[in-house]
C-alpha cells in the first residue's frame, strides 16, 4: 500500500510545479482587517490556469479567534489584472464554539509594479451558527512570485 501511495506522489506534485512558472503564486494581507479589527490576516494564492486560482486565508486576533478559509477564484480577464469572482468557505474557531461561513465575492486585482498585486473586493458571507448575512470590504496587497 505504501508503494502505491509513493507512486502517486509525483502525479500529484507535478501539475502544481508546472503551473508555478506559468502563472505563479502570491502571498499577502488584507489591510482593512489589520486596521479595522486588529486581525492579523494572511492570504496565499495559487494560480490554477491563466484565468483561475485557489486562495487560502488565515486570520487571528487578540481575542484568540482563528479563521481558516479557502476559495476558488475566476477572472474575467487575466490573472492579477482584471475583475474576479470568488466562492468559498471559512471555518471560524472561537473560544467556546465553531462557526462555518459560506461566501461569494466580487473584486478587482491589478499589478501596479512587478511582483506587487493590489486587490479590493466586497464579500457577502452567510454564517451558519448565527444564520445572518454579513458584508465586508477587502483592500490589500500581495507579493507575487
N, C-alpha and C positions, 0 to 999 in steps of 0.2 A: 504494500500500500504506500509506504514512504517513497519508493522509487517512482511510482506513478505520479505522486504529488510533485516530486522533484522534476520529473519530465515535463510537467505542465507549467512550471515556474517560468521558463523562458518565454513561453507563449503568452503569458500574462504580462510580463515585463516589456517585451519587445514593442508592442504597439505604443506604450507610454513613452518609451525612449525615442521612437521615430517621430512623434508629433512635437517633441520638445524643440527640435531645431527648426521645424516649420513655423510654429506659431508662438510657442513659449509659455512661460509661467509668469505669475505676478504675485507679489506679497505686499500687503499694505494695511491701512487702517481707515476707519470711519471717524472723521474729525468731529462730527456733531456729537457722537456718543461720548467722546473724551470731554468735550466742553460742557455739554448739557447735563449728563447724568453721571459723570465720574466713572464711566465704564471703560475699562481697557478693552479695546477691540482689535482683533487681528483677522485679516482676510487673506486667504490663499486661493488663487485662481489658476486653473489648468485648462489650456485650450484642448478641445477635442477635434475640431475642424477649423476651417477659416471663418466660420460663422456660428460657432457654438463653443461653450465652455462649461466646466463644472466649477462651482465655488464652494469653499468650506469656510465657515466663520466660527470664531471663538470669542466669547466675551466674559469678563469678570469684573465685579465691582466690590466696593468696600463692605457691603452687607453679606459677602460670601455667596452671592448669587452667581451662577455659572450658566452660560448659554452656549450650546453647540448646534450649529446649523449647516445645512447643505442645500444646494440648489442647482438647477440646470438653467443655463443662460443661452438664449438665442439672439443673435444680432440681425438687424435688418440690412446692414452693410457689412463692413469688415470688422475683424477682431480688433478691439481697442480704438475704434474710430467711428462709432455710429450709435444709433438708438438700440437698446436691448430690452428684451422681455425675460423675466426670470420667474420660475416657480420652484418652491422648495418647502422645507420644513425645519423647525427648530425645537430642540428639547431644552427646557428651562429647568435647572436644578436649583431649588431654593432650600432653605434650612429645614422646612417641615413638609414640603411637597414637591412634586414634579409636574410640569405642565408641557403640553405639546402644542406647538403653533404651526399652522399651515399658511403659507404666504404666496402672494403674487406681487410682482414688482415691475415697474417700467422706469427706465432711466437712460442716461447717455454717458458714453465714455469717449474721451479724447486724449490723445498723446501730445502734449504741448512741447515736449522735448524728448530726445532719445532716452529710452528706458524709464520714462516717467509717464504715468497714466493718471489722469484726473477723472473722477466719476461723481455722478449725482443721480439720485433716484427718489421715487416715492414708493413706499411699500405698504400694502394692506395685508393685515395678518389676523387670522381667526385663532383664538386661543381656546383650547378645549375645556380647561378647568373653569375658567371664568365665563365662557360662552359669549365673548364680546369680540368685535372687530376693533383693531387698533390701526392707526395710520401713522407712519413715521417717515421723515425725510432722511436721506443719507447724503453726505458730501465728504468725499475722501480722496486719498491719493495712494497709488500703488507704484512699486518699483518693479519693472518688467525685466525678466532675464531669460 
